[in-house]
Amino acid sequence: MKRNAISDLINWKNSADRKPLVMRGARQVGKTWLMREFGQSCYSGFVYFNFDEEDELKSIFETNKNPQRIVELLSLIAGEKILPGETLIIFDEIQECPEALNSLKYFKEKANEYHVIAAGSLLGTLLAQPKSYLVGMVNLLDLYPLTFDEFLEATDEALYAYYESIHKDQQIEEIFHNRLLEAYNNYLIIGGMPECVASWVKEKDPAKISQIQRELIEIYENDFSKHNGKVNSGRILMVFRSIVSQLAKSNEKFIYGAVRQGGRARDFEAAIEWLVSAGMLNRIYNVSKIEHPLSAFDKRDQFKLFLFDTGLLKHMAGIDNSAILLKADYQFKGPLTENYILQQLRGQFEVEPRYYSDKAGEIDFVLQSGTEIIPIEAKGGEDKSAPSFKRYITERHPQHAIRFSKRGYRKDGEITNIPLYLARKTKELL
């Protein structure tokens, strides 16, 4: 299974400004596999240390601050010499040893010739703390579930080769359009969690996929219950379990009172921040103006929360596979489609997507590409554009306006219709 993030890791390795790298991402998105694959394919070798499995490792960092001495001791444990620039040092589950996490800054200051990469569950929550001692001392890389293109490469290499060949303004033959739509429907069901994708490639058993998804959700919820930090674990769980009902509302805007009757921002703000930092939820803000720079117009009290994986959201919503595969209309089609699109858009543009909503209507997503602002409409089928989207186009005449749908790739007046399966190629199709 190939991951696009490998190119980011190669760029990190070759960067003149390289610092120790911290990989963030939710549990089970493939961090450990990717680090080991990177070490094996791009270095003479790698040494792997897991702080959750090897308690004795902790003593090395508790008694030593000198990275050269740390490397000597790690070499003895690994049974091989650790060479600067040739051996990749991997620290996994590093959150279990705060001293090891802290040592990354000493590697940056005193031994940056060694290539060090670290990962672990909930690292995002630690690094998001205002007094994080690693700010400016490490490089960061966020890892998400497999995107549609990664899923396609893993499940159908021939179709992926065609997908990769698609370029701007290309006519997509109907046979390939239908095959790619079928792959898109499969992705909605399976999602991008590596275990689910690997299982589908091997067994093609939908029941097995559902079982894995159920078990993953149980793992996450158990993680919440074990959390004993400053944020109330019960409230984390309540927010997480409310996502489906929040997205099922007509405007999808997050309402604190929908988590618990009488709930207010002060009750659940910390829980939301925790889940976003942990990589479990994706948050997008409403903007007061559709103008550059978007972030200047964020309404911080108005936002939507989406799940980090569409397949898991489909499972949590209880959507039957037949509703997706038989092209039926179902109540949750819109939110599921938007969740998918956001999952594909993340990381393509330097500025995270927003949305726009006022009394006159709503625009599903707003993108910033350089100084250009791009309105986006998300359609789960072949529906026509909403009046508010058309009105914005008529009044503002943006350089680009995108409608994602199951229609073919074509221009409809001032609107470019991009098939849903091409959402991951949005930037290169502009």
Summary of the structure (lengths in Angstrom):
residues: 430
radius of gyration: 22.6
end to end distance: 28.5
largest distance: 68.7
contacts: 1350
relative contact order: 0.10
helix: 49%
strand: 17%
